[in-house]
């Protein structure tokens, strides 16, 4: 079985998923404020739980415009994707 955002997105709206979403969002914001960009692996470092839910959190933040993915789809492994702020 492989990661599918459409399937994993629902997990973000559970108590544990919301905890993951907030941890990933907060760490991504902190890293971007410090360095201007972050990798998904670093953004997920403070979260605990399903790694697929963590990837869904990043995709959700991109969908909402809070993050922007710099890495081209399929160019790297999931944990090495690079993100910057989606807000100008």
N, C-alpha and C positions, 0 to 999 in steps of 0.2 A: 504494500500500500504506500502511496506517495502523498505528499502534502498537496492539499487543495484548499485554497482560501475560502471558497464558497462553503465548504463543509466545516472548516475550523472557525469561521467567523462567529457562529452561534455560541461557541464556548466563551467568547469574550464577554458575554452578557450573563455569565454566572458569577457567583461570589468569588470563586478562585480565578476566573478569567479576568474579572475587573481588577483584581489585585495584580495580576500579571500585566495587564494593559497599563495601569498607572505606574508600575515599577519601570516598565520599558520606556514609557513616555518621559518620565522624570529623568531617567538616566540618559536618554538620548538628548533631551534638552540641555542637561548639564554638560555633556561631552561637546555638543555643538557650540555652546556658549564658551567653552574653554578652548576648543581647537578648530571650530568652524565646520567640522564634519565628524561623523562617527561610523564605525562598522556595525553591522547588525549584531555580531558576536559581542562587542563591547556594550551595546545598548541593552542586551539581554542579560548581562552579567549579574545584575542585582535581583533579577526575578528568579522565582523557583516554580517549578511545575513543568507542564508539557512544553517541549521545545516547539512543537507545531503551533500551540496557542501563542507562544512568543513571536513566531514568524507572522501569525495572523495579526497580532497586535501591531507589528510594524506595517503590514499591508493596510490595516485599518487607518493608521495614522497618515499614511500616504493618501489613502482614499479621502480622508477628511481635509487634506491639504496642510496638515501640521508638519509633515516631513516630505522631502522630495528625494526620490531614489536617483542617484547619480550613475550607478553602475548599470550597464545595459543588461537586459534580461538574458540569463543563461551565460553571462560572461564570467561569473565566479560561483563558488559554492555559496549557499545561502548565508552562512555566517560571515562571509567576507564582502557582502554588499555594502556599499557606501551610501550614507544619507546626509543631507544637509537640511536646514530649516526650510519648510515650505512657505513660510511667511516672510515677506520682504521687510 
